Amino acid sequence: MRLIRFALLYLALALGANASIAADIDALRALATGDMRKLEFLDAPKPVPDTPFMLDNGAGQATLAMFRGKYVLLNFWATWCAPCRKEMPMLAALQDEFGGDRFEVVTLATGRNRPAAIRKFFRQINVTNLPGHTDPKMAVARKMGVLGLPATVIIDPKGREIARLMGEADWDSDSARAIIRALIAHE
């Protein structure tokens, strides 16, 4: 029955793809079950800061603006964070399933996370498809009001935060997938 409800909500969102994302917030909230009930959708999207962070393996700096044009699931984490270790493979699975022109999982190691420790962390949990970007001085995290880890923010293609989940979550759930599907179906 739950799968039928997800399918009907997904269809409703897909058919109304030209409507404003703000108008679809209630439908997205309805898709949130289990851990995804912790995902708080904003009533009005808010811009994300242009604060620089370090690209994977020290390849220079960037800002979140480089991801405009697609939905981004931005995960703040750290190598010492046990819940981060548990949810990172689930985020990698979302990237495998949905990653592309319309959606991307972006991981941002916040605080003191040496590149070698990040590579080791990913190797130990068999994650090969997520970036090891870093926010060594926690500048992005501070600007975005991230107070604990893990924290996950969903950003729309215009570069605005539309939802946030504080703490660990089951990103491998039917609910998480239904929410991502509905977002990327949205025009």
Summary of the structure (lengths in Angstrom):
residues: 187
radius of gyration: 15.9
end to end distance: 27.7
largest distance: 48.6
contacts: 564
relative contact order: 0.25
helix: 43%
strand: 22%
